[in-house]
Amino acid sequence: MSQRTIPTVWTLSRDVREGRRCVWCSKALGDDAVPAGMARGYWGAHDRSVRVDSCPACAEAS
């Protein structure tokens, strides 16, 4: 099974960065959200990376 590449933190919407929407399909997330990984991003020496979640359907597809 191949792993999807998680976009950088700079390309994500605020709702995705804050864990309210799926990183892949932007569907609203509930208690069944699945951790998808880390969206990386740096501002100079400052690490702005965030953990992103996916919906169960997208988690199965990846």
FIKOLZA-1660 file (N, C-alpha, C; in steps of 0.1 Angstrom, whole numbers, plus 5000, padded with zeros to 4 digits):
% residues 62
   i   px   py   pz ch aa at
   1 5008 4988 5000  A  M  N
   1 5000 5000 5000  A  M CA
   1 5009 5012 5000  A  M  C
   2 5006 5022 4992  A  S  N
   2 5014 5034 4991  A  S CA
   2 5009 5045 5001  A  S  C
   3 5018 5053 5006  A  Q  N
   3 5014 5063 5015  A  Q CA
   3 5012 5076 5007  A  Q  C
   4 5002 5084 5010  A  R  N
   4 5000 5097 5004  A  R CA
   4 5010 5107 5009  A  R  C
   5 5014 5116 5001  A  T  N
   5 5023 5127 5006  A  T CA
   5 5014 5138 5012  A  T  C
   6 5017 5141 5024  A  I  N
   6 5009 5152 5031  A  I CA
   6 5014 5165 5027  A  I  C
   7 5005 5174 5023  A  P  N
   7 5009 5187 5018  A  P CA
   7 5016 5195 5029  A  P  C
   8 5023 5206 5026  A  T  N
   8 5030 5214 5035  A  T CA
   8 5019 5222 5043  A  T  C
   9 5023 5227 5055  A  V  N
   9 5013 5234 5063  A  V CA
   9 5008 5247 5056  A  V  C
  10 5016 5253 5047  A  W  N
  10 5013 5265 5041  A  W CA
  10 5002 5264 5031  A  W  C
  11 4999 5252 5026  A  T  N
  11 4989 5249 5016  A  T CA
  11 4975 5245 5022  A  T  C
  12 4975 5243 5035  A  L  N
  12 4963 5238 5041  A  L CA
  12 4954 5250 5045  A  L  C
  13 4941 5247 5046  A  S  N
  13 4931 5257 5051  A  S CA
  13 4932 5257 5066  A  S  C
  14 4927 5268 5072  A  R  N
  14 4927 5269 5086  A  R CA
  14 4919 5257 5093  A  R  C
  15 4908 5253 5087  A  D  N
  15 4900 5242 5093  A  D CA
  15 4908 5229 5093  A  D  C
  16 4916 5227 5082  A  V  N
  16 4924 5214 5082  A  V CA
  16 4935 5215 5092  A  V  C
  17 4942 5227 5093  A  R  N
  17 4953 5229 5103  A  R CA
  17 4948 5227 5117  A  R  C
  18 4936 5231 5120  A  E  N
  18 4930 5230 5133  A  E CA
  18 4923 5217 5136  A  E  C
  19 4923 5208 5127  A  G  N
  19 4917 5195 5129  A  G CA
  19 4902 5194 5128  A  G  C
  20 4896 5203 5121  A  R  N
  20 4882 5203 5119  A  R CA
  20 4877 5197 5106  A  R  C
  21 4887 5195 5096  A  R  N
  21 4884 5190 5083  A  R CA
  21 4895 5180 5079  A  R  C
  22 4891 5170 5070  A  C  N
  22 4900 5160 5065  A  C CA
  22 4911 5167 5056  A  C  C
  23 4923 5162 5058  A  V  N
  23 4934 5167 5050  A  V CA
  23 4933 5164 5035  A  V  C
  24 4926 5153 5032  A  W  N
  24 4924 5149 5018  A  W CA
  24 4912 5154 5011  A  W  C
  25 4900 5153 5017  A  C  N
  25 4888 5156 5011  A  C CA
  25 4880 5168 5017  A  C  C
  26 4885 5173 5027  A  S  N
  26 4880 5185 5034  A  S CA
  26 4866 5182 5040  A  S  C
  27 4863 5170 5042  A  K  N
  27 4850 5166 5049  A  K CA
  27 4851 5170 5064  A  K  C
  28 4840 5174 5070  A  A  N
  28 4841 5178 5084  A  A CA
  28 4844 5165 5092  A  A  C
  29 4852 5167 5102  A  L  N
  29 4856 5155 5111  A  L CA
  29 4849 5155 5124  A  L  C
  30 4847 5143 5129  A  G  N
  30 4840 5141 5141  A  G CA
  30 4849 5133 5151  A  G  C
  31 4844 5126 5160  A  D  N
  31 4851 5118 5169  A  D CA
  31 4858 5106 5163  A  D  C
  32 4855 5103 5150  A  D  N
  32 4861 5091 5143  A  D CA
  32 4873 5095 5135  A  D  C
  33 4878 5107 5136  A  A  N
  33 4889 5112 5128  A  A CA
  33 4901 5103 5131  A  A  C
  34 4909 5101 5120  A  V  N
  34 4921 5092 5120  A  V CA
  34 4933 5101 5118  A  V  C
  35 4944 5100 5127  A  P  N
  35 4956 5107 5124  A  P CA
  35 4962 5104 5111  A  P  C
  36 4965 5114 5103  A  A  N
  36 4971 5112 5090  A  A CA
  36 4986 5114 5089  A  A  C
  37 4991 5122 5099  A  G  N
  37 5005 5125 5099  A  G CA
  37 5008 5140 5102  A  G  C
  38 5020 5144 5098  A  M  N
  38 5024 5158 5101  A  M CA
  38 5025 5166 5088  A  M  C
  39 5019 5178 5088  A  A  N
  39 5021 5187 5077  A  A CA
  39 5033 5196 5081  A  A  C
  40 5044 5195 5074  A  R  N
  40 5056 5202 5078  A  R CA
  40 5056 5217 5072  A  R  C
  41 5062 5225 5080  A  G  N
  41 5064 5239 5076  A  G CA
  41 5072 5247 5086  A  G  C
  42 5082 5254 5080  A  Y  N
  42 5091 5262 5089  A  Y CA
  42 5091 5277 5084  A  Y  C
  43 5091 5286 5094  A  W  N
  43 5092 5300 5091  A  W CA
  43 5106 5304 5097  A  W  C
  44 5116 5304 5089  A  G  N
  44 5130 5306 5094  A  G CA
  44 5133 5294 5103  A  G  C
  45 5137 5297 5115  A  A  N
  45 5140 5286 5124  A  A CA
  45 5128 5281 5132  A  A  C
  46 5117 5287 5130  A  H  N
  46 5105 5283 5138  A  H CA
  46 5097 5272 5131  A  H  C
  47 5095 5261 5138  A  D  N
  47 5088 5250 5133  A  D CA
  47 5073 5252 5134  A  D  C
  48 5066 5253 5123  A  R  N
  48 5051 5256 5123  A  R CA
  48 5044 5243 5119  A  R  C
  49 5050 5232 5120  A  S  N
  49 5044 5219 5116  A  S CA
  49 5032 5216 5125  A  S  C
  50 5022 5209 5119  A  V  N
  50 5010 5206 5127  A  V CA
  50 5006 5191 5123  A  V  C
  51 5000 5185 5133  A  R  N
  51 4994 5171 5130  A  R CA
  51 4981 5173 5123  A  R  C
  52 4979 5165 5113  A  V  N
  52 4966 5166 5105  A  V CA
  52 4959 5153 5106  A  V  C
  53 4946 5153 5104  A  D  N
  53 4937 5142 5105  A  D CA
  53 4930 5139 5092  A  D  C
  54 4925 5127 5091  A  S  N
  54 4917 5124 5079  A  S CA
  54 4904 5117 5083  A  S  C
  55 4894 5117 5074  A  C  N
  55 4882 5110 5077  A  C CA
  55 4884 5095 5075  A  C  C
  56 4876 5086 5081  A  P  N
  56 4879 5071 5080  A  P CA
  56 4879 5066 5066  A  P  C
  57 4871 5072 5057  A  A  N
  57 4871 5067 5043  A  A CA
  57 4884 5070 5036  A  A  C
  58 4890 5082 5038  A  C  N
  58 4902 5086 5032  A  C CA
  58 4914 5078 5039  A  C  C
  59 4913 5075 5051  A  A  N
  59 4923 5067 5058  A  A CA
  59 4924 5053 5052  A  A  C
  60 4912 5047 5049  A  E  N
  60 4912 5034 5043  A  E CA
  60 4918 5034 5029  A  E  C
  61 4916 5045 5022  A  A  N
  61 4920 5046 5008  A  A CA
  61 4936 5048 5007  A  A  C
  62 4942 5053 5018  A  S  N
  62 4956 5055 5017  A  S CA
  62 4965 5044 5022  A  S  C
% end
